[in-house]
Amino acid sequence: MIGSRVKFAKAEVGRDYGLEVEITGGLTGDEVLVVNPSGDVREGAPVRANKRKM
């Protein structure tokens, strides 16, 4: 993805399975998620997607 930027969204978390969590609302399923972001990631920051099917 070229030109992708961080956009924070509120997600409803269902069950917590440890390494995985269930998302029950707030996302459509078409998003690309940032996994393990650093503490200095800000809204609008440019990102490069490295797509991986979960």
matplotlib code that plots the C-alpha trace (Angstrom):
import matplotlib.pyplot as plt

x = [0.0, 1.4, 0.3, -1.3, -1.6, -2.4, -6.0, -7.0, -10.4, -12.3, -12.8, -15.0, -13.1, -14.9, -13.0, -9.3, -7.5, -4.0, -2.2, -5.5, -8.5, -12.0, -13.2, -17.0, -17.6, -16.1, -14.3, -15.6, -13.0, -11.5, -8.9, -5.2, -4.1, -0.9, 0.5, 2.8, 3.1, 5.7, 4.5, 5.3, 2.9, 0.6, -2.6, -1.8, 1.7, 2.7, 3.0, 4.0, 1.7, 3.2, 0.0, -0.3, -3.5, -4.4]
y = [0.0, 3.3, 6.5, 4.7, 6.6, 5.6, 6.2, 5.3, 3.6, 2.3, -1.4, -3.5, -6.5, -9.7, -12.7, -12.6, -15.7, -14.6, -14.2, -13.4, -11.3, -11.3, -8.0, -7.8, -4.3, -1.0, -2.5, -3.5, -6.2, -4.3, -2.5, -3.2, -3.3, -2.1, -5.0, -4.0, -0.3, 1.7, 4.2, 7.1, 6.2, 9.2, 9.7, 10.4, 8.9, 7.3, 3.5, 0.8, -2.2, -5.7, -7.7, -11.0, -13.2, -14.0]
z = [0.0, -1.0, 0.9, 3.9, 7.1, 10.7, 11.7, 15.2, 15.6, 18.6, 18.6, 20.8, 22.2, 23.0, 24.2, 24.9, 23.9, 24.9, 21.6, 19.8, 20.7, 19.3, 17.9, 18.2, 16.8, 15.5, 12.5, 9.1, 8.4, 5.5, 7.7, 7.8, 11.4, 12.9, 15.1, 18.0, 17.3, 19.2, 21.8, 19.5, 16.7, 16.0, 14.0, 10.4, 10.5, 7.2, 7.3, 4.9, 4.9, 5.1, 4.5, 6.2, 6.4, 10.0]

ax = plt.figure().add_subplot(projection="3d")
ax.plot(x, y, z, "-o")
ax.set_aspect("equal")
plt.show()
